[in-house]
């Protein structure tokens, strides 16, 4: 059993490197130990409660040395120094100006729910924060490392021009097969197989924890805690977290936001894979990278209500756009890019005959263009095959559509080869050169020659065919 540490405020701690740290203020404490600020105001010092066991202490130091040796993704606060006397601990960079992710997960009762949820950029901010978090855990996942304790306490957020996300308590990071994890996690987010002690924490249990966190970030509820469980006993909730409950549906989840309001179709699919299919087979859980791309796409489908300012997904009822889900006022996009895969005969899309009319008329993706801002089109909209193992990432910037007070312009800000504009109603094909802005008009098409600056060719039955992806610019009337 661990015991308390005496108050070390004012004490000087010497790390293994020989660097000295004067402890100035206790910043917090938890189940593992105590965290102090230090006199340089650049670092934080975490000291563990004494274990009373030489072998346990040795394992902790070994794990800290391993974590210090790992090249952590930028979003994870690194171990700067290791302490072995008089207590075991470590030094980490201080994260300033950030707030815990719990500020997005736990409603502020001094506000109405709508005011709390929609403060800042509302759903747009939440989706983008989720994207940055998923991207960071995707980077960790590639190293086969598990964070083990994904929760709203251990993720810090700062909103400026973008979203700064920092993961603290990285001493919990664990590599499967290397000893035992120091923690199992925070109960609300731990995968059922880890709670049941059937598995040690690993990448797949992290995928579960991440999915719960993202679900809460958007819907403000837990995927297994229905209305009945919420109104039941603490034992009912504990059993639900053990995996005995079904994934919530619209009939039993009035304690959270409806999925149609905050999820895209792709997000709905990923969450069902995790919390329905994943109950039977852990391998069915989506990876962090899958959530990264889904959230990136979701952020590009949102619009801002002109009446209440809330961000939401535009939805159609037939051919008519429904109003804002928060205030019911009219709200619709002004323009969008619809992306299509085109199959045609020959090897020149400019003269070839389109073969698959159904495919060419049904968008494979869409990007809702936002007014008075720079719309950055990522590679995932352009690439026909998304292979995360390739060096070129689908999240790379590819093209820019900028909007001023009156009109939209396309320009090749990132110097990509083979971007061709086909103005509507003409037989012209114009190469979009580096930083050359061209005004877009309703119906204009943009073709992407991404395969060696040409098209992707195939042969079938002695006839040559080719694929190409295009985007059509559409103004919403």
C-alpha positions in Angstrom: 0.0 0.0 0.0 1.3 3.4 -0.9 1.9 6.1 1.7 1.9 9.9 1.5 4.9 12.1 0.7 5.8 14.8 3.1 5.3 18.4 1.8 8.4 19.1 -0.3 7.7 22.7 -1.1 11.0 24.5 -1.2 13.0 21.3 -1.4 15.7 20.9 -4.1 15.5 17.7 -6.1 18.5 16.4 -8.1 17.7 14.3 -11.2 19.8 11.5 -12.7 21.2 14.1 -15.2 22.6 16.2 -12.4 20.0 19.0 -13.1 18.5 20.5 -9.9 14.9 21.5 -9.5 13.5 23.6 -6.7 10.0 22.6 -5.9 7.9 25.8 -5.5 4.3 24.8 -5.3 2.2 21.6 -5.2 0.1 21.6 -8.3 -1.9 18.4 -7.7 -2.0 14.9 -6.4 -3.6 11.6 -7.4 -3.5 7.9 -6.9 0.1 7.5 -8.0 1.8 10.6 -6.5 2.2 14.3 -6.2 3.0 16.9 -8.9 4.9 20.1 -8.2 5.8 23.3 -10.0 9.5 24.2 -10.0 11.4 27.5 -9.9 12.3 27.7 -13.6 8.5 27.7 -14.4 9.3 25.6 -17.4 8.7 22.1 -16.0 6.5 20.1 -13.7 7.9 17.4 -11.3 5.9 14.3 -10.6 7.0 12.2 -7.5 5.5 8.8 -6.8 4.3 7.7 -3.4 6.8 5.2 -1.9 5.9 1.6 -2.8 8.0 -0.1 -0.1 9.3 -2.6 -2.7 12.7 -2.5 -4.4 11.5 -4.5 -7.4 8.5 -2.3 -8.0 10.6 0.8 -7.8 13.1 -0.8 -10.2 10.3 -1.5 -12.7 9.0 2.1 -12.5 12.5 3.5 -13.2 12.9 1.1 -16.1 9.6 2.1 -17.6 10.4 5.8 -17.2 13.7 5.2 -19.0 11.9 3.4 -21.8 9.4 6.2 -22.2 12.1 8.8 -22.2 13.9 6.9 -25.0 10.8 6.8 -27.2 10.3 9.5 -29.9 6.9 10.7 -28.8 4.4 12.5 -31.1 4.4 16.2 -30.6 1.1 16.2 -28.8 2.5 14.1 -25.9 4.4 15.8 -23.1 7.8 14.1 -23.0 9.8 12.9 -20.0 12.7 15.5 -19.7 14.5 14.0 -16.7 14.3 11.0 -14.3 14.4 11.2 -10.5 15.5 8.3 -8.3 16.4 10.0 -5.0 14.9 10.7 -2.5 11.7 9.7 -4.3 11.1 8.2 -7.7 9.7 10.5 -10.3 10.3 12.4 -13.4 10.4 15.9 -14.9 8.1 17.0 -17.8 7.5 20.2 -19.8 5.0 22.5 -18.2 1.8 23.0 -20.3 0.6 26.6 -19.9 -2.7 28.2 -20.9 -4.6 24.9 -21.6 -7.7 23.5 -20.0 -8.7 19.9 -19.4 -10.9 18.3 -22.1 -13.4 17.7 -19.3 -14.5 21.3 -19.9 -16.1 19.9 -23.1 -17.5 16.8 -21.5 -19.0 18.0 -18.2 -21.8 20.7 -18.7 -21.4 24.0 -16.8 -24.5 24.3 -14.7 -24.1 28.1 -14.7 -25.1 28.1 -18.4 -27.9 26.6 -20.3 -26.9 23.4 -22.1 -27.1 25.2 -25.5 -24.9 28.0 -24.3 -22.4 25.6 -22.9 -22.3 23.3 -25.9 -22.1 26.0 -28.5 -19.6 28.3 -26.8 -16.6 29.1 -28.9 -17.2 27.5 -32.2 -19.5 24.8 -30.8 -19.8 21.6 -32.8 -17.1 22.8 -35.2 -14.6 23.3 -32.4 -15.5 19.9 -30.8 -15.2 18.0 -34.1 -11.8 19.7 -34.8 -10.5 19.0 -31.3 -11.6 15.4 -31.8 -9.7 15.3 -35.1 -6.5 16.6 -33.5 -6.8 14.1 -30.6 -7.5 11.1 -33.0 -4.6 12.2 -35.2 -2.2 12.2 -32.2 -3.3 8.8 -31.0 -2.9 7.5 -34.6 0.7 8.6 -34.4 1.2 6.7 -31.1 -0.6 3.7 -32.5 2.0 3.3 -35.3 4.6 2.7 -32.6 2.4 -0.1 -31.0 2.3 2.0 -27.8 -0.8 2.3 -25.5 -1.6 5.4 -23.6 -3.7 3.3 -21.1 -5.5 6.2 -19.5 -7.3 8.1 -22.1 -9.7 10.5 -20.3 -10.8 14.1 -20.1 -8.4 14.7 -17.2 -5.3 13.7 -19.1 -5.9 15.7 -22.3 -5.4 19.5 -22.2 -6.8 21.9 -24.8 -6.0 25.4 -25.9 -7.9 27.1 -28.7 -6.2 29.8 -30.7 -5.8 29.9 -34.5 -6.0 26.2 -34.3 -6.4 23.6 -31.5 -3.4 22.8 -29.3 -3.8 19.4 -27.7 -1.4 18.0 -25.1 -1.5 14.6 -23.4 -0.1 14.5 -19.9 0.7 11.6 -17.5 2.7 9.9 -20.2 4.3 7.7 -17.6 1.3 5.4 -18.1 2.3 4.7 -21.7 2.8 0.9 -22.2 4.0 -1.3 -25.0 2.2 -4.6 -25.3 4.3 -7.6 -24.0 6.7 -5.4 -22.0 5.8 -6.1 -18.4 2.6 -4.9 -16.9 0.8 -1.6 -17.3 1.1 0.7 -14.3 -2.6 1.7 -14.6 -5.7 0.2 -16.2 -7.3 3.6 -17.0 -10.2 5.7 -15.9 -13.2 3.4 -15.3 -15.6 5.3 -17.6 -13.2 4.8 -20.6 -11.6 1.4 -19.9 -12.3 -1.3 -22.4 -14.4 -4.1 -20.9 -11.8 -6.8 -21.5 -9.3 -4.7 -19.5 -11.8 -4.2 -16.6 -12.5 -7.9 -16.6 -8.7 -8.6 -16.5 -9.0 -10.7 -19.6 -6.4 -8.5 -21.5 -3.7 -6.1 -20.7 -4.0 -2.6 -22.1 -3.0 -2.5 -25.8 -3.7 -0.6 -29.0 -7.2 -2.2 -29.3 -8.2 -1.2 -25.8 -6.9 2.4 -26.5 -9.1 2.4 -29.6 -12.1 1.6 -27.4 -11.2 4.4 -24.9 -10.7 6.9 -27.7 -14.0 6.1 -29.2 -15.8 6.6 -25.9 -14.1 9.9 -25.5 -15.0 11.1 -29.0 -18.6 9.9 -28.5 -18.8 11.9 -25.3 -17.2 15.0 -26.9 -19.9 15.1 -29.5 -23.0 13.6 -27.9 -22.2 14.3 -24.2 -23.2 10.8 -23.0 -21.7 7.3 -22.8 -22.3 4.8 -25.6 -23.5 2.1 -23.2 -25.3 4.2 -20.6 -29.0 4.5 -21.7 -31.7 6.4 -19.8 -32.6 3.4 -17.8 -29.1 2.8 -16.6 -28.6 6.5 -15.9 -31.7 6.4 -13.7 -30.7 3.0 -12.1 -28.2 2.0 -9.4 -24.4 2.5 -9.4 -24.2 -1.3 -9.9 -26.2 -0.9 -13.1 -23.7 1.6 -14.4 -20.8 -0.6 -13.4 -22.2 -3.5 -15.2 -22.8 -1.4 -18.3 -19.2 -0.4 -18.3 -18.3 -4.1 -18.1 -19.9 -4.5 -21.5 -23.2 -6.0 -20.5 -25.4 -3.3 -22.1 -26.3 -2.7 -25.7 -25.1 0.3 -27.7 -27.6 3.2 -27.1 -30.2 4.0 -29.7 -32.5 6.9 -30.3 -35.3 5.3 -28.2 -33.3 5.1 -25.0 -30.7 7.9 -25.1 -32.6 11.1 -24.4 -29.9 12.1 -21.9 -27.6 13.0 -24.7 -27.7 14.8 -28.1 -29.3 12.8 -31.0 -26.7 11.2 -33.3 -28.3 12.8 -36.3 -27.4 16.2 -35.0 -23.7 15.6 -34.2 -22.6 12.6 -36.3 -22.1 12.3 -40.0 -23.1 9.0 -41.6 -19.4 7.9 -41.5 -19.1 8.6 -37.8 -22.3 6.7 -37.1 -20.8 3.7 -38.9 -17.5 3.9 -37.0 -19.2 4.1 -33.6 -21.4 1.2 -34.4 -18.4 -0.8 -35.5 -16.8 -0.1 -32.1 -19.7 -0.5 -29.8 -21.7 -3.2 -31.6 -19.4 -5.3 -33.7 -16.5 -4.6 -31.3 -18.3 -6.3 -28.5 -17.9 -9.6 -30.2 -14.5 -8.9 -31.9 -12.0 -6.4 -30.7 -10.5 -6.3 -34.2 -13.7 -4.6 -35.4 -12.9 -1.5 -33.5 -12.0 1.4 -35.8 -8.4 2.7 -35.5 -7.5 6.2 -34.4 -6.6 7.0 -38.0 -10.1 6.0 -39.2 -11.6 8.4 -36.7 -9.0 11.1 -37.7 -10.2 11.0 -41.3 -13.9 10.8 -40.4 -13.7 13.8 -38.1 -11.7 15.8 -40.7 -14.5 15.1 -43.2 -17.1 16.0 -40.6 -15.5 19.4 -39.9 -15.7 20.2 -43.6 -19.5 19.5 -43.7 -20.5 22.0 -41.1 -22.1 25.4 -41.5 -22.8 28.3 -39.2 -26.4 29.3 -38.5 -26.8 33.0 -39.5 -29.4 33.5 -36.7 -28.0 31.9 -33.5 -24.4 31.3 -34.6 -24.5 27.6 -33.8 -22.5 25.2 -36.1 -24.4 22.3 -37.5 -24.6 19.9 -40.5 -27.0 21.1 -43.2 -29.7 18.6 -43.8 -32.2 18.3 -46.6 -35.8 17.2 -46.5 -36.3 16.3 -50.2 -34.9 19.3 -52.0 -35.4 21.8 -49.2 -32.8 22.5 -46.5 -34.1 22.0 -42.9 -33.5 24.8 -40.4 -30.9 25.1 -37.7 -31.4 22.3 -35.2 -30.7 24.7 -32.3 -33.1 27.6 -33.2 -35.1 26.3 -36.2 -34.1 29.4 -38.2 -33.4 29.0 -42.0 -29.8 27.9 -42.4 -28.1 26.4 -45.5 -24.7 26.3 -47.3 -23.9 28.8 -50.0 -21.6 26.6 -52.1 -19.9 23.2 -52.1 -17.6 20.9 -53.9 -19.0 17.5 -54.9 -16.4 14.8 -55.7 -17.0 12.1 -58.3 -15.1 9.1 -59.7 -15.4 9.1 -63.5 -14.9 6.0 -65.6 -14.5 6.7 -69.3 -13.3 5.0 -72.5 -9.8 5.8 -73.8 -7.1 7.6 -71.9 -8.1 11.2 -72.3 -10.9 12.4 -70.0 -11.2 15.5 -72.1 -12.5 13.6 -75.1 -13.4 10.2 -73.7 -17.0 8.9 -73.3 -18.2 8.5 -69.7 -19.1 4.9 -69.1 -20.5 4.6 -65.6 -23.3 7.2 -65.5 -24.6 6.1 -62.1 -21.1 6.5 -60.5 -20.5 9.8 -62.3 -23.7 11.3 -61.0 -23.4 10.2 -57.4 -20.8 12.1 -55.3 -18.2 10.0 -53.4 -17.7 12.9 -51.1 -18.6 16.5 -50.5 -17.0 19.6 -49.0 -19.2 22.4 -47.8 -17.4 25.7 -48.6 -17.4 28.3 -45.8 -17.9 31.9 -46.5 -15.2 34.6 -45.8 -12.5 32.1 -45.1 -9.9 29.9 -46.7 -11.2 26.4 -47.4 -8.3 23.9 -47.5 -9.1 20.7 -49.5 -7.1 17.8 -48.1 -5.7 14.9 -50.1 -8.3 12.5 -48.8 -10.8 14.2 -51.1 -8.6 13.8 -54.1 -6.9 10.4 -53.6 -8.9 7.4 -54.8 -7.2 5.0 -52.5 -6.4 5.8 -48.9 -3.4 3.8 -47.8 -2.2 5.0 -44.4 1.1 3.0 -44.9 2.1 5.3 -47.7 4.4 8.2 -46.8 2.0 10.6 -48.4 -0.9 11.2 -46.0 -4.5 11.7 -46.9 -4.6 14.6 -44.5 -2.0 16.6 -46.5 -3.1 19.9 -47.9 -3.9 19.7 -51.6 -5.9 22.7 -52.9 -7.4 25.9 -51.7 -10.8 27.5 -52.3 -10.9 31.0 -50.9 -14.0 33.2 -50.5 -14.1 37.0 -50.4 -17.3 39.1 -50.0 -18.8 38.1 -53.4 -17.2 35.1 -54.9 -15.1 31.9 -54.6 -11.6 31.4 -56.2 -9.5 28.3 -56.6 -5.8 28.4 -56.4 -3.0 25.9 -56.3 -1.4 27.0 -53.1 0.5 23.8 -52.5 2.1 23.4 -56.0 0.3 20.2 -56.9 0.8 19.0 -60.4 -2.2 18.0 -62.7 -5.0 20.1 -61.3 -7.2 21.1 -64.3 -10.2 23.5 -64.4 -13.0 22.9 -66.9 -15.3 26.0 -66.9 -18.9 25.1 -67.2 -20.4 25.1 -70.7 -17.0 25.3 -72.5 -14.6 23.0 -74.1 -11.6 24.6 -72.3 -9.3 22.8 -69.9 -7.1 25.2 -67.9 -4.1 24.0 -65.8 -4.3 25.7 -62.4 -0.7 26.8 -61.8 1.0 27.6 -58.5 -0.7 30.5 -56.7 -2.7 31.4 -59.7 -6.2 32.3 -58.5 -9.2 31.6 -60.8 -12.7 32.6 -60.1 -15.2 29.7 -59.9 -18.7 29.8 -61.4 -21.6 27.5 -60.8 -21.1 24.1 -62.5 -17.3 24.5 -63.0 -15.4 21.2 -62.7 -11.9 20.5 -61.4 -10.0 17.3 -62.5 -7.2 15.8 -60.6 -4.5 14.0 -62.6 -3.0 12.3 -59.6 -1.4 9.2 -61.3 1.9 10.5 -62.7 0.1 13.7 -63.7 -2.4 11.7 -65.8 -5.3 9.2 -65.3 -5.4 5.7 -63.9 -5.6 3.3 -66.8 -7.1 -0.2 -67.0 -7.9 -2.6 -69.8 -10.9 -4.9 -70.1 -12.0 -7.0 -73.0 -9.6 -5.4 -75.3 -11.0 -1.9 -74.5 -9.0 0.7 -72.7 -10.7 2.5 -69.9 -9.5 5.0 -67.3 -10.6 6.5 -64.0 -10.2 10.1 -62.8 -11.5 12.0 -59.8 -13.2 15.3 -60.4 -14.9 17.9 -58.2 -17.9 20.0 -59.3 -18.4 23.5 -57.8 -22.0 24.1 -57.0 -23.7 27.2 -55.7 -26.7 26.6 -53.5 -29.7 28.6 -54.7 
